[in-house]
Amino acid sequence: MQRRQFLKNASAAAGIAAVSPVSLPLAAAQKKFRISLAQWSLHKAIFARMTTNREFPRIAREQFGIEGLEFVNGLWEAPTQDYVRELKQNMEKTGTKGVLIMCDGEGLMGHSNKAERMRAARNHYKWVDIATDLGCHAIRTNMYPDKQPTAPAEIDAFIGCCSESFANLCEYAKPMKINVIIENHGGVSSNPDVVTRLMKKVDLPNFGTLPDFGNFPKEVDKYDAVRKLMPFAKGVSFKCYDFGADGNETTIDMHRMMKTVDEAGYHGWVGIEYEGERLTEFEGIQAAKRFLERVG
């Protein structure tokens, strides 16, 4: 599909639902939470070069009427100062707001070698700086090991390793009022008991979780896992895959998930992260937003 046709189809799919910058904050004030858009929802279009990270603010605002932006560092062309300045200008033009930056590929924060895990922590510093420039409240990190721990002693050692690197990163981010948050993102990070143990061990006010509704193995009760992660949540990832004619997600009981979010007393950003195949990216984002508007 050509880029011009892609943008034309995007407008049609979204019903050209442009919303004025003024109306969104007023509406959000009356809601239980605020809706943001995870950039990964558009990763297929970006990888196909139908759109770019620079255009993300405009697409979020004009096509979906969404104010909050959740960036993914792997979808950026370059994190240079000029690039960040241009992106910030695009956000100002569209009345959009940075929420967080999802950071991948910067090293293993749970590496068994101290030099390696501390290097990974330092690699994230630049994303803390960029998040500050863009007005974000957090960076999303990963608690990946060099070898997956399984035995209790291995898990204990892993938590100890992570506590050093994450405490270092949190201390760097503290003066800039940036939160460092961990997403259940596969492997040991999708074990809510391990993640909550790390939260309690580090015990810093700018350290928290980003519960993702979909990133759990089949043997884990995703509803119970999200419940365990919510007390530390500084963001929520509304991972979704498909929606039926009734407007409900067909693979996850989203009413149950959002009830858990509400019962935890969470009233921050809920980021739409659509990863389905049947609906297009634009249709999936639309369906997710309609659902969240109903329950919010």
Secondary structure, DSSP 8 states (H G I E B T S, - for coil): --HHHHHHHHHHHHTT----TTHHHHHHTTSSSEEEEEGGGGHHHHHTTSS-GGGHHHHHHHHH---EEEEEGGG-S---HHHHHHHHHHHHHHT-EEEEEE--SS--TT-SSHHHHHHHHHHTHHHHHHHHHTT-SEEEE----SS---SHHHHHHHHHHHHHHHHHHHHHHGGGT-EEEEE--SGGGG-HHHHHHHHHHH--TTEEEE-BSS-S-TTS-HHHHHHHHGGGBS-EEEEE--B-TTS-BSSS-HHHHHHHHHHTT--SEEEEEE--SSS-HHHHHHHHHHHHHHH-
